Amino acid sequence: MSIYNQKKVINMVSIIIADDEPDNLDTLATLLELSGMKVLARAYDGKEASQLYVRLKPDVIILDLKMSNYDGHYAIEKIKEYDSNAKIIVISAHLDRSFPANSVSAVFSKPYEIDEIRKKIKEITRKSENSWFNLKFATITVLISLNYLDPNCQ
């Protein structure tokens, strides 16, 4: 694998999708993969989605709200307990109640426009990439100022 291809794989946005309708799940997964995103896993209820989130730590998780057994609200609660900064996108035909402040990154109604979802995924993952870059830059600056790194080193 070339260096370019390795970098491309590393920079792919990783996603978990949860929906109890297999056709909806497969369609969304295919559309996102065709957009250059990596679907790490598929879940069929909120419990499975939250367990997969903890195990795989994706960049984004996309949830349907109405799922049998454990719903999307269950998944949001469990995921936020584990990672308060989780990037959660809700896509549902049943927007039955509001969400606590900062619990989700976006909400879309079914039927959805895939371009809007791709745009939102890029927007919310770009913010985290910029934060990581700023943290790495600040760390390097501090190490140079403390003479732990030679600024002239290549």
C-alpha positions in Angstrom: 0.0 0.0 0.0 1.4 3.4 -1.0 2.0 6.1 1.6 -0.8 8.1 -0.1 -3.3 5.2 0.3 -2.2 4.6 3.9 -2.9 8.3 4.7 -6.2 8.1 3.0 -7.3 5.1 5.1 -6.1 6.8 8.3 -8.1 9.9 7.5 -11.3 8.1 6.8 -14.2 9.0 9.0 -15.3 5.9 11.0 -19.0 5.3 11.6 -21.4 3.0 13.4 -25.0 2.9 12.1 -27.9 1.6 14.2 -31.4 0.9 12.7 -33.7 -2.0 13.2 -34.7 -2.0 9.6 -32.0 -3.9 7.6 -32.8 -2.2 4.3 -32.4 1.2 5.8 -29.2 0.2 7.5 -27.7 -1.3 4.3 -28.8 1.7 2.1 -27.2 4.3 4.5 -24.0 2.2 4.9 -23.6 1.8 1.2 -24.1 5.6 0.5 -21.6 6.5 3.2 -19.0 4.0 2.0 -19.4 5.3 -1.5 -18.6 8.8 0.0 -15.3 7.5 1.3 -16.4 6.9 4.9 -15.7 3.6 6.8 -18.7 1.9 8.4 -17.1 0.0 11.2 -20.3 -1.8 12.3 -24.0 -2.1 12.1 -26.3 -2.4 15.1 -30.0 -3.4 15.3 -30.9 -1.8 18.6 -29.7 0.8 21.1 -28.0 -1.6 23.4 -25.9 -3.2 20.6 -25.1 0.3 19.3 -23.8 1.6 22.7 -21.8 -1.6 23.2 -20.2 -1.3 19.7 -19.5 2.4 20.4 -17.5 1.6 23.5 -15.6 -1.2 21.8 -14.8 0.5 18.4 -14.7 4.2 19.4 -15.9 5.6 16.0 -15.7 9.2 14.9 -19.5 9.3 14.5 -22.5 7.1 15.4 -25.8 7.4 13.5 -28.9 6.2 15.3 -32.5 5.6 14.5 -34.8 6.5 17.5 -37.5 3.8 17.2 -35.8 0.4 17.5 -37.2 -2.7 19.1 -35.9 -3.7 22.5 -33.5 -0.8 23.3 -34.2 2.4 21.4 -32.0 5.3 20.2 -32.7 7.3 23.4 -31.2 4.4 25.4 -28.1 4.4 23.1 -27.7 8.2 23.4 -27.8 8.0 27.2 -25.3 5.1 27.5 -22.9 6.5 24.9 -22.9 10.0 26.6 -22.2 8.3 29.9 -19.1 6.7 28.4 -18.0 9.7 26.2 -19.6 13.1 26.7 -18.0 14.3 23.5 -19.5 11.6 21.3 -20.6 12.7 17.9 -24.1 11.4 17.5 -26.4 11.9 14.6 -30.1 10.9 14.8 -32.0 9.9 11.7 -35.6 9.0 12.4 -39.2 9.1 11.1 -40.3 9.4 14.7 -38.9 12.5 16.4 -40.9 11.9 19.5 -39.2 14.1 22.1 -36.5 16.7 22.5 -32.9 15.9 23.4 -30.9 17.3 26.3 -28.6 20.1 25.4 -25.4 18.9 23.6 -26.5 15.3 23.6 -26.6 15.0 19.8 -24.7 16.7 17.0 -27.6 16.6 14.5 -31.1 15.4 13.9 -32.5 14.4 10.5 -36.0 13.3 9.6 -36.7 10.3 7.3 -36.7 10.5 4.4 -33.3 12.3 4.5 -31.0 13.9 2.0 -27.7 12.0 2.0 -25.8 15.1 1.0 -26.9 16.9 4.1 -25.8 14.0 6.3 -22.4 13.8 4.6 -22.0 17.5 5.0 -22.8 17.3 8.7 -20.5 14.4 9.3 -17.6 16.3 7.6 -18.5 19.4 9.7 -18.5 17.7 13.1 -15.4 15.5 12.4 -13.4 18.5 11.1 -13.9 20.3 14.4 -12.4 17.4 16.3 -9.5 17.1 13.8 -8.7 20.8 14.3 -8.8 20.4 18.0 -6.4 17.5 17.8 -4.0 19.5 15.6 -4.1 22.5 18.0 -3.3 20.2 20.9 -0.4 18.5 19.1 0.9 22.0 18.1 0.7 23.3 21.6 2.4 20.3 23.0 5.3 20.6 20.5 5.6 24.3 21.3 5.9 23.6 25.1 8.5 20.9 24.6 10.6 23.2 22.4 10.3 26.0 25.0 11.4 23.5 27.7 14.3 22.4 25.5 13.0 18.9 25.2 13.0 19.1 21.4 15.5 20.7 19.1 13.6 23.2 16.9 16.2 22.7 14.2 15.8 18.9 14.1 14.3 17.5 10.9 
